[in-house]
Every structure is written in structure tokens, then in C-alpha cells.
């Protein structure tokens, strides 16, 4: 085996590095041109789109009108929901009052169940959770 001179090896590496730098810069220059062409094509395409479909910005009064309409819809929905809540509450209270006067034993039974049932449900749920752990 012949031993190579380290200086020759370094010179060869330098030449290869220089060649690669030139090749990379040529590729970069080519990409720059491609980027500029692509940008120009995109700009032209966007310009054509704007010509075909012009943008329409509504007047401020239109936005104000939309706000007023939305507020009115929300207000009417709120009143409807409140009315339904009041009717349901009055119906429930009148039924409870009638039951209390007509059959006090049934009324007291319902009251006890209303307190005991959630407690039983919570205890059963806790036991199931503890069982799975």
C-alpha cells in the first residue's frame, strides 16, 4: 500500500468541497427563480379570482341590524324558556299541594323518597367505584 501525502489529500478534499459549494449555490439560484415564478403565478391567480368574484363588504348598518335581530331572538327565547319553567313549577307545586291535602300519607312518602333515593343512589355508586378500584 502506498501512503498518500496528507497535503494532497487535503487539497483533494478542498476541491471537492468547492465543487459541492458551487453546485449547491447553482441549485439555490435555480430555486430562487422557481420561487419567484411561483409567487408571480400565485399573484396572477389571486388577481383573476378577485376579478371573477369581487369581495362585497356589507355596510355598518347591516351589521347593526344583524346584532339587533340576534338580540331580539335571544330575548324571545329567554322569555319562552322562563315561561315554560314557571308553568312547570306552578304545575308541580299545585300537584304537591293537592296531594298534601287529599292524601297526606302519599305526600309524606314522596317527600321521604325524594330525600332517601339520592342518598341510596350515591351509596350504591360509591360502592361500585370502590369495587372497580
C-alpha positions as CSV (number, residue, x, y, z in Angstrom):
1,X,0.0,0.0,0.0
2,X,1.2,3.4,-0.8
3,X,1.0,6.1,1.7
4,X,-0.6,9.3,0.4
5,X,0.7,12.7,1.1
6,X,-1.6,14.4,3.6
7,X,-1.3,17.7,1.7
8,X,-2.6,16.0,-1.5
9,X,-5.5,14.5,0.4
10,X,-6.4,17.9,1.9
11,X,-6.2,19.6,-1.5
12,X,-8.4,16.9,-3.0
13,X,-11.0,17.4,-0.2
14,X,-10.9,21.2,-0.7
15,X,-11.5,20.8,-4.4
16,X,-14.4,18.5,-3.7
17,X,-15.8,20.9,-1.1
18,X,-15.5,23.8,-3.5
19,X,-17.3,21.9,-6.3
20,X,-20.1,21.0,-3.9
21,X,-20.5,24.6,-2.8
22,X,-20.7,25.8,-6.4
23,X,-23.3,23.1,-7.2
24,X,-25.3,24.0,-4.1
25,X,-25.3,27.7,-5.0
26,X,-26.4,26.9,-8.5
27,X,-29.3,24.8,-7.2
28,X,-30.1,27.6,-4.8
29,X,-30.2,30.1,-7.6
30,X,-32.4,27.8,-9.6
31,X,-34.8,27.5,-6.6
32,X,-34.8,31.3,-6.2
33,X,-36.0,31.6,-9.8
34,X,-38.6,29.0,-9.3
35,X,-39.9,30.7,-6.1
36,X,-40.2,34.0,-7.9
37,X,-42.1,32.3,-10.8
38,X,-44.4,30.5,-8.3
39,X,-45.0,33.8,-6.4
40,X,-45.8,35.6,-9.7
41,X,-48.2,32.8,-10.8
42,X,-49.9,32.9,-7.4
43,X,-50.3,36.7,-7.5
44,X,-51.8,36.4,-11.0
45,X,-54.2,33.7,-9.9
46,X,-55.3,35.7,-6.9
47,X,-55.9,38.7,-9.1
48,X,-58.0,36.7,-11.5
49,X,-60.1,35.3,-8.6
50,X,-60.7,38.8,-7.3
51,X,-61.9,39.9,-10.7
52,X,-64.2,36.9,-11.1
53,X,-65.6,37.1,-7.5
54,X,-65.4,40.6,-6.2
55,X,-65.5,40.9,-2.4
56,X,-68.6,42.6,-1.0
57,X,-68.3,44.2,2.4
58,X,-71.7,45.0,3.9
59,X,-72.4,48.4,5.3
60,X,-72.2,49.1,9.1
61,X,-76.0,49.4,9.2
62,X,-76.3,45.8,8.0
63,X,-74.1,44.7,10.9
64,X,-76.1,46.7,13.4
65,X,-79.3,45.2,12.0
66,X,-77.9,41.7,12.5
67,X,-77.0,42.5,16.1
68,X,-80.5,43.8,16.8
69,X,-82.1,40.7,15.2
70,X,-79.9,38.4,17.2
71,X,-80.6,40.2,20.5
72,X,-84.4,40.0,19.8
73,X,-84.2,36.3,19.1
74,X,-82.2,35.6,22.2
75,X,-84.6,37.8,24.3
76,X,-87.7,35.9,22.9
77,X,-86.0,32.5,23.6
78,X,-85.2,33.6,27.1
79,X,-88.9,34.6,27.8
80,X,-90.2,31.4,26.3
81,X,-87.8,29.3,28.5
82,X,-88.8,31.3,31.6
83,X,-92.5,30.9,30.8
84,X,-92.0,27.1,30.5
85,X,-90.1,27.0,33.7
86,X,-92.8,29.0,35.5
87,X,-95.6,26.8,34.2
88,X,-93.7,23.6,35.2
89,X,-93.0,24.9,38.6
90,X,-96.7,26.0,39.2
91,X,-97.9,22.6,37.9
92,X,-95.6,20.8,40.3
93,X,-96.4,22.9,43.3
94,X,-100.2,22.6,42.6
95,X,-99.9,18.8,42.4
96,X,-97.9,18.7,45.6
97,X,-100.4,20.9,47.4
98,X,-103.4,18.8,46.1
99,X,-101.6,15.6,47.2
100,X,-100.8,17.1,50.6
101,X,-104.5,18.0,51.2
102,X,-106.1,14.9,49.6
103,X,-103.7,12.2,50.8
104,X,-101.1,13.3,53.3
105,X,-99.6,9.8,53.7
106,X,-98.7,9.7,50.0
107,X,-97.3,13.2,50.1
108,X,-95.1,12.3,53.1
109,X,-94.0,9.1,51.3
110,X,-92.9,11.1,48.2
111,X,-91.0,13.6,50.4
112,X,-89.1,10.8,52.2
113,X,-88.4,9.1,48.8
114,X,-87.1,12.5,47.5
115,X,-84.5,12.6,50.3
116,X,-83.7,8.9,50.6
117,X,-83.4,7.9,46.9
118,X,-80.5,10.2,46.0
119,X,-78.6,9.1,49.2
120,X,-79.1,5.4,48.2
121,X,-78.0,6.2,44.6
122,X,-74.8,7.9,45.9
123,X,-74.0,5.0,48.2
124,X,-74.5,2.4,45.5
125,X,-72.4,4.4,43.1
126,X,-69.6,4.8,45.7
127,X,-69.6,1.0,46.3
128,X,-69.4,0.3,42.6
129,X,-66.5,2.7,42.2
130,X,-64.7,1.2,45.2
131,X,-65.4,-2.3,43.8
132,X,-63.7,-1.4,40.5
133,X,-60.6,0.0,42.2
